[in-house]
Amino acid sequence: MDKDYYYELKYVYGNTMSIIKFNADVTTTELAYRLRDFLASCSWSDKVIRKIIKGV
């Protein structure tokens, strides 16, 4: 991963923190899957994620 070319998604709630970093050289489909994984790690329900991000 290029240290200067990546996405970093971060969620903080009290003592809970979820961080996901990945190379920014991704397709829109790959980006959707990464976002889905991030939201799931932040305790979003699968039903809500599927409603927001179609096809993942």
Contacts in CASP RR format, 6 or more apart in sequence:
PFRMAT RR
TARGET T0000
AUTHOR 0000-0000-0000
METHOD contacts of the structure
MODEL  1
MDKDYYYELKYVYGNTMSIIKFNADVTTTELAYRLRDFLASCSWSDKVIR
KIIKGV
1 21 0 8 1.000
1 22 0 8 1.000
1 23 0 8 1.000
2 23 0 8 1.000
2 24 0 8 1.000
2 25 0 8 1.000
5 23 0 8 1.000
5 24 0 8 1.000
5 25 0 8 1.000
6 21 0 8 1.000
6 22 0 8 1.000
6 23 0 8 1.000
6 24 0 8 1.000
7 21 0 8 1.000
7 22 0 8 1.000
7 23 0 8 1.000
7 24 0 8 1.000
7 26 0 8 1.000
7 31 0 8 1.000
7 34 0 8 1.000
8 19 0 8 1.000
8 20 0 8 1.000
8 21 0 8 1.000
9 18 0 8 1.000
9 19 0 8 1.000
9 20 0 8 1.000
9 21 0 8 1.000
9 34 0 8 1.000
9 35 0 8 1.000
9 38 0 8 1.000
10 17 0 8 1.000
10 18 0 8 1.000
10 19 0 8 1.000
11 17 0 8 1.000
11 18 0 8 1.000
11 19 0 8 1.000
11 38 0 8 1.000
11 41 0 8 1.000
11 42 0 8 1.000
18 38 0 8 1.000
18 41 0 8 1.000
18 42 0 8 1.000
20 34 0 8 1.000
20 37 0 8 1.000
20 38 0 8 1.000
20 41 0 8 1.000
22 34 0 8 1.000
26 34 0 8 1.000
32 53 0 8 1.000
32 55 0 8 1.000
32 56 0 8 1.000
33 56 0 8 1.000
35 53 0 8 1.000
36 49 0 8 1.000
36 53 0 8 1.000
36 56 0 8 1.000
39 48 0 8 1.000
39 49 0 8 1.000
39 52 0 8 1.000
40 46 0 8 1.000
40 49 0 8 1.000
49 56 0 8 1.000
50 56 0 8 1.000
END
